[in-house]
Amino acid sequence: MSRLKEREETYFTTVRGMCRRCRQVAPARVFFRDDKVWQQSLCTCSTHEPVKIAHSQQWYLAEVLRDRPDRSPLKGSHPSSEGCPHDCGPCNWHASPCQLPVLSITNACNLRCPICFTYNRADRIWHMPVDEMQRTVDWIVESSGRVDLINLTGGEPTLHPELFKILEVCRREEIGRITMNSNGIRLAEDYELCQRLAELDVCVILSYNTFDPAVSSELHGRDLTEIKQRAVENLARAGVRTTLLQVLIRDRTEDALPGLFELMRRHDNILSLTVQTMTYTGQGGGSFDRSQPIPIDEAARIVAQRSGGMFATEDFFTRPSAHPLCYLIGYAMKVDNDLVPFTRFAPREQVAELLQDSYLLRADNDRPSDFFTDAINELYAAGEDETLATLRRLVDRLYPTDRTVTPTERQRIAESSVRTVYLHAHMDEETFDCSRAMLCPDLVPAEPGRLIPACTYNLFYRMKDPRFFVDKDAEGGAQ
């Protein structure tokens, strides 16, 4: 009896995916080849090439088969009628609570970046009214309770004519941190703006992709390298808490990582680095060369290799309340001018427990948790005196014996000694997977009463809103 012909591929599962050509929900198969993981749309409208979604089959299996908390049905969810992703709001399939509400407060932008997945409209400028922002924030708090942070994006948020009133609306006890994305142009030009943001305790997420003028021109349509440097200097001088945000593109932006780590090490106000893998969708990104996508586990290897020894690939772990293909996180203690990853003195599982149902590390108890006790004992046994002294000082500030600190205050204290590297992969048409969307904790309040997973919004709902979408063949768009 003849044997079956050996195949180069091993089928693993079928997911509810998407077709780039017809933009309809379609089944997609996930399979293994060359020890890597691939996803391929099975839509009958055309032939689809597979796209790599994980660099390591072993890593993928270990993570996707790991148990994750299921919080469904969420408060305020509604029954599903058509199935994911057509019932967002969220529906009762959604399994992760809102940890990061993402609000676009304007569609105005002073750039037209070839890599951007948003749609900015110069022909129909819109700025969110303050009263609409108030209603939306009220509903976020009502439906989700306390959130670690809220993110304002656009467009370019600094172009909103009532930006400070919008930010004031977000200043409430139930919101731990206000974050605002920016391309840095106004921040580089207006130091007083940076001072005002510091007074309002806003954390700026500054887009910073490259130090190379030629690459900057390719990605943004103009050379922004000097502007980015001035923005960093102004934010540091004003004392604005800052996150550096890089889009990781193979053979274009990898070389910038050592410089970004150096900025984080040099400036005390830079609390984190977020590395987003290139997302091939939207106004600009959908047309960008997508022949070499970077899966998130490969991004961790690249970031570790370019960190100058600060991080190893094993120092990054998946965010418990998100899909493993979407988020990896690395935490480090800042000891003088060095960064010591948490995983060097605590088990990965124990670090991950501090992130249950939250975006940021939480230490909400009124006494040190087992994590801090075990970490201190581990450092003492290893003779790591400098790191031990830093951790003990942090614990004394987090849990003072002479006064009570609020959860928000405790969060701010922790930030003074902790640095974070987030690895984040948005989905596009080839990589969309409903199982990832149903675990998404980054939700877009499309209108008061509706929370939509960020990637689902970008791929299925944005084009229903004329404020944030224009057909690629129509005239208009930001210049």
C-alpha positions in Angstrom: 0.0 0.0 0.0 1.5 3.3 -1.0 2.1 6.1 1.5 0.4 9.4 1.3 2.5 12.1 -0.4 4.4 14.1 2.2 3.5 17.7 2.4 5.6 20.7 3.3 2.8 22.1 5.4 1.0 20.9 8.5 -2.5 22.2 9.0 -3.3 23.5 12.5 -6.7 25.3 12.5 -9.1 27.5 10.6 -10.0 31.0 11.9 -12.6 33.6 10.9 -10.4 35.9 8.9 -10.8 38.5 6.1 -10.2 38.9 2.4 -8.1 41.9 1.3 -9.7 42.0 -2.2 -13.4 41.9 -1.4 -13.0 43.0 2.3 -15.5 40.4 3.5 -15.1 38.0 6.4 -13.8 34.7 5.1 -12.3 31.6 6.6 -8.5 31.5 6.8 -6.3 28.5 7.5 -3.4 28.5 9.9 -0.6 26.1 9.1 3.0 25.3 10.0 5.9 25.4 7.4 9.6 25.6 8.0 8.9 25.8 11.8 7.0 29.0 11.2 3.3 29.8 11.4 1.3 31.1 8.4 -2.2 32.4 7.8 -3.9 32.2 4.4 -7.3 33.5 3.4 -9.6 31.0 1.8 -11.9 33.5 0.2 -13.1 32.2 -3.2 -12.9 35.6 -4.9 -9.2 35.2 -5.7 -6.0 33.4 -4.8 -4.3 34.6 -1.6 -0.7 34.3 -0.6 0.0 33.2 3.0 1.4 35.6 5.4 3.7 34.7 8.3 2.0 35.4 11.7 4.7 33.8 14.0 8.4 33.2 13.5 8.5 30.3 15.9 6.1 27.4 15.7 7.2 26.3 19.2 6.5 29.7 20.7 3.2 30.0 19.0 1.9 26.7 20.2 3.0 27.4 23.8 1.2 30.7 23.8 -2.0 30.1 21.9 -2.7 27.0 23.9 -2.2 28.8 27.2 -5.3 29.4 29.3 -6.5 33.1 29.3 -9.1 34.8 31.3 -12.6 35.0 29.8 -14.6 37.9 31.2 -17.6 37.5 28.8 -20.2 38.7 28.8 -19.0 42.2 29.7 -21.1 44.8 31.4 -23.1 46.6 28.7 -22.6 44.0 26.0 -25.4 43.0 23.7 -26.4 39.7 22.1 -24.6 38.7 18.9 -26.8 38.3 15.8 -24.4 38.2 12.8 -21.3 37.1 14.6 -17.9 38.7 15.0 -16.9 41.2 13.8 -20.3 42.6 12.8 -21.9 43.1 16.2 -19.3 45.2 17.9 -20.3 47.4 20.7 -19.1 45.0 22.3 -21.2 41.9 21.8 -21.4 39.2 24.4 -18.7 37.2 22.7 -16.1 39.8 23.7 -13.8 38.3 26.4 -11.6 41.2 27.6 -12.8 44.4 29.5 -11.8 47.8 28.2 -8.3 48.7 29.6 -7.3 51.3 27.0 -10.0 53.4 25.4 -8.7 55.1 22.2 -10.4 58.3 21.1 -9.8 60.2 17.9 -10.4 63.8 18.8 -9.7 65.3 15.3 -9.2 64.2 11.7 -6.9 67.1 11.0 -3.2 66.4 10.5 -0.2 68.3 9.3 1.4 65.3 7.7 0.3 62.7 5.1 2.5 59.8 6.1 2.8 56.9 3.5 2.8 54.4 6.4 -0.3 55.7 8.3 -3.3 53.5 8.6 -5.7 56.3 9.6 -7.6 58.5 7.1 -7.1 62.2 7.6 -9.3 64.7 5.8 -8.2 68.2 4.7 -11.5 68.5 2.8 -13.7 68.0 5.8 -11.9 69.0 9.0 -13.6 67.8 12.3 -12.7 68.5 15.9 -14.5 66.6 18.7 -16.7 69.1 20.6 -15.9 69.3 24.3 -19.5 68.3 25.3 -19.2 65.1 23.2 -15.9 64.3 24.8 -17.6 64.7 28.3 -20.4 62.4 27.4 -18.0 59.8 26.0 -15.7 59.9 29.0 -18.7 59.6 31.3 -19.9 56.5 29.5 -16.4 54.9 29.5 -16.2 55.2 33.2 -19.8 54.1 33.7 -19.3 51.0 31.5 -15.7 50.1 32.4 -15.1 51.5 35.8 -11.5 52.6 36.6 -9.2 52.4 33.6 -5.4 52.7 33.8 -5.3 55.2 31.0 -7.1 56.9 28.2 -5.5 57.6 24.8 -6.2 60.6 22.6 -5.3 60.3 19.0 -6.3 61.7 15.6 -5.3 63.0 13.1 -2.8 65.1 15.1 -4.3 65.9 18.5 -2.2 69.0 19.1 -4.2 70.7 16.2 -7.4 70.6 18.2 -8.4 74.2 18.9 -9.8 73.3 22.4 -7.1 70.7 23.3 -6.7 71.8 26.9 -10.5 71.7 27.6 -10.5 68.2 26.0 -7.7 67.1 28.3 -9.4 68.6 31.4 -12.4 66.4 30.7 -10.2 63.4 31.1 -8.7 64.5 34.5 -10.7 62.4 36.9 -10.0 59.8 39.6 -11.3 56.9 37.5 -8.7 57.5 34.8 -5.1 56.8 35.9 -3.2 58.4 33.0 -4.0 60.6 30.1 -1.9 59.7 27.0 -1.8 61.7 23.8 -0.3 60.7 20.5 1.7 63.3 18.5 4.0 63.5 15.5 6.0 66.1 17.4 5.8 69.0 15.0 4.0 71.4 17.3 5.8 70.1 20.3 9.1 71.0 18.6 7.9 74.5 17.8 6.0 75.4 21.0 7.8 74.9 24.3 4.8 76.6 26.1 2.6 73.8 24.8 4.9 71.2 26.4 4.9 73.2 29.7 1.1 73.1 29.7 1.0 69.4 29.0 3.3 68.9 32.0 1.0 70.9 34.2 -2.0 68.8 33.1 0.1 65.6 33.7 -0.4 64.3 30.2 1.8 61.6 28.9 2.9 62.2 25.3 3.3 59.3 22.9 5.8 60.7 20.5 6.1 59.0 17.1 9.8 58.4 16.5 10.7 55.9 13.8 14.2 56.8 12.6 17.3 59.0 12.8 17.9 58.7 9.1 16.7 61.6 7.0 16.2 59.5 3.9 14.1 56.9 5.7 12.1 59.7 7.5 11.2 61.2 4.1 10.1 57.8 2.8 7.9 57.1 5.8 6.5 60.5 6.5 6.8 62.3 3.2 9.4 64.7 4.6 12.5 64.7 6.8 11.4 65.0 10.4 14.6 63.9 12.1 15.5 67.4 13.5 11.9 68.0 14.5 11.8 64.8 16.5 15.0 65.7 18.3 13.7 69.1 19.3 10.4 67.6 20.4 12.3 65.2 22.7 14.4 68.1 24.1 11.3 70.2 24.8 9.4 67.4 26.4 12.4 66.6 28.6 13.0 70.2 29.6 9.3 70.6 30.5 9.2 67.3 32.4 6.5 65.8 30.3 6.2 62.0 30.8 6.9 60.5 27.4 6.5 57.2 25.5 8.5 56.8 22.3 6.5 55.0 19.6 8.3 53.3 16.7 6.9 51.5 13.7 9.1 48.6 13.1 9.8 48.0 9.3 12.3 45.4 8.1 15.4 46.9 6.6 14.2 50.5 7.3 13.7 51.3 11.0 15.5 48.4 12.8 18.8 50.5 13.0 17.0 53.2 15.1 16.4 50.9 18.0 19.7 51.4 19.8 19.2 55.2 19.6 15.7 54.9 21.0 17.0 52.8 23.9 19.7 55.4 24.6 17.1 58.2 24.7 15.1 56.2 27.2 18.2 55.6 29.3 19.3 59.2 29.1 16.0 61.0 29.8 14.2 60.3 33.1 10.9 61.5 31.6 10.9 58.8 28.9 9.0 56.0 30.7 8.5 53.5 27.9 9.2 52.5 24.3 6.3 51.1 22.2 7.3 49.2 19.1 4.5 48.6 16.7 5.0 46.3 13.7 4.1 47.8 10.4 0.4 47.5 9.7 -0.4 47.1 6.0 -3.9 48.8 5.9 -5.5 52.1 5.7 -4.9 55.3 3.7 -1.1 54.9 3.5 -0.2 51.5 4.9 -2.5 49.6 2.5 -0.3 50.6 -0.4 3.1 50.1 1.4 5.4 47.3 0.4 4.1 44.3 2.4 6.5 41.7 1.2 8.4 41.4 4.6 6.0 41.6 7.5 7.4 41.1 11.0 5.4 38.8 13.4 5.4 39.9 17.0 7.7 37.1 18.3 10.3 38.0 15.6 9.9 41.7 16.7 10.9 40.6 20.2 14.1 39.0 18.8 14.9 42.1 16.8 14.3 44.5 19.7 16.4 42.3 22.1 19.3 42.1 19.6 19.3 45.9 19.1 18.9 46.8 22.8 22.6 46.6 23.6 22.2 43.7 26.0 19.5 45.4 28.0 16.9 42.8 27.0 16.9 39.2 25.9 14.0 37.7 23.9 13.0 35.7 27.0 12.4 39.0 28.9 9.2 39.6 26.9 6.0 37.9 27.9 2.4 38.1 26.5 -0.1 40.5 28.0 -2.6 38.2 29.9 -5.8 39.9 28.7 -4.8 40.1 25.0 -4.0 37.6 22.3 -0.4 36.5 22.2 0.0 37.6 18.6 -1.0 41.2 19.6 1.0 42.2 22.6 4.4 41.4 24.3 5.7 43.3 27.2 9.1 43.7 28.9 9.6 45.5 32.3 12.9 46.7 33.7 14.0 48.3 36.9 16.1 51.5 36.2 19.2 51.2 38.3 21.4 54.2 37.8 21.9 54.3 34.0 21.2 50.6 33.5 17.9 48.7 32.9 17.5 45.4 34.7 14.6 43.3 33.3 12.1 42.0 35.9 12.5 38.5 34.6 16.1 38.5 35.9 14.8 38.5 39.5 11.3 37.1 39.2 9.6 34.3 37.3 7.7 35.4 34.1 4.5 34.0 35.4 4.7 36.1 38.6 5.4 39.3 36.6 2.4 38.5 34.4 0.1 38.2 37.4 0.6 41.9 38.1 -1.1 42.6 34.7 -4.3 40.7 35.2 -7.1 42.9 33.7 -4.9 45.9 33.5 -2.7 47.7 30.9 -0.1 48.8 33.5 1.6 47.0 36.4 -0.7 47.2 39.4 0.2 47.3 43.0 -3.1 48.2 44.5 -2.8 46.4 47.8 -1.9 48.3 51.0 1.1 46.1 51.7 3.9 44.7 49.5 2.7 41.7 47.4 4.5 38.3 47.2 6.1 39.6 44.0 8.1 42.3 45.9 8.9 40.0 48.8 10.2 37.2 46.6 12.1 39.6 44.3 13.9 41.2 47.3 14.8 37.7 48.7 16.1 36.7 45.2 18.2 39.8 44.8 19.6 39.4 48.3 20.5 35.8 47.7 22.2 36.7 44.4 24.2 39.6 45.9 22.7 42.1 43.5 23.2 45.0 45.9 22.5 48.0 43.6 19.3 46.5 42.2 18.2 45.3 45.7 18.7 48.8 47.1 16.7 50.4 44.2 13.9 47.9 44.7 13.8 48.4 48.5 13.6 52.2 48.0 10.7 51.7 45.6 8.8 49.5 48.0 9.3 52.0 50.8 7.8 54.7 48.6 4.9 52.5 47.3 4.0 51.4 50.8 4.8 54.1 53.3 4.1 53.5 56.9 3.2 57.1 57.8 0.5 57.8 55.2 -2.0 56.2 52.7 -1.4 56.5 49.0 -4.1 56.2 46.3 -3.8 53.6 43.5 -3.1 56.5 41.1 -0.3 57.9 43.3 1.2 54.4 43.7 1.2 54.0 39.9 3.1 57.3 39.5 5.6 56.3 42.1 6.3 53.0 40.4 6.9 54.8 37.1 9.9 56.6 38.6 11.9 53.4 38.8 10.3 51.2 36.1 10.8 51.3 32.3 8.6 49.4 29.9 9.0 48.1 26.3 5.7 47.3 24.6 5.6 45.2 21.4 2.3 45.7 19.6 1.0 44.2 16.4 -2.2 45.6 14.8 -4.1 43.4 12.4 -4.6 44.1 8.7 -6.6 42.3 6.1 -4.2 39.3 5.7 -3.8 38.8 9.5 -7.3 39.6 10.8 -8.5 36.9 13.1 -11.8 37.2 15.1 -10.3 35.2 18.0 -7.7 38.0 18.4 -10.4 40.7 18.1 -12.5 39.1 20.8 -9.6 39.3 23.3 -8.8 42.9 22.4 -8.6 45.3 25.5 -7.9 48.4 23.4 -11.4 49.6 22.5 -12.6 52.6 20.4 -15.6 54.5 21.8 -17.0 55.0 18.3 -19.9 56.8 20.0 -21.3 57.0 23.6 -22.5 53.5 24.3 -20.3 51.6 21.8 -16.9 50.1 22.4 -15.2 48.5 19.3 -11.9 46.6 19.3 -9.3 48.9 17.7 -8.3 46.6 14.7 -11.9 45.7 14.1 -12.7 49.4 14.0 -9.9 50.1 11.5 -10.9 47.3 9.2 -14.7 47.3 9.3 -16.1 50.3 11.0 -13.9 53.3 10.2 -15.2 53.5 6.6 -18.8 53.9 7.9 -17.8 57.2 9.5 -17.2 60.1 7.0 -15.2 62.0 9.7 -12.5 59.4 9.6 -12.7 57.8 6.1 -12.5 58.9 2.5 -12.4 56.5 -0.4 -8.8 56.2 -1.8 -10.0 57.2 -5.2 -11.7 60.4 -3.9 -10.0 63.7 -3.7 -9.1 65.1 -0.3 -7.0 63.9 2.6 -4.5 65.7 4.8 -1.6 67.4 3.1 
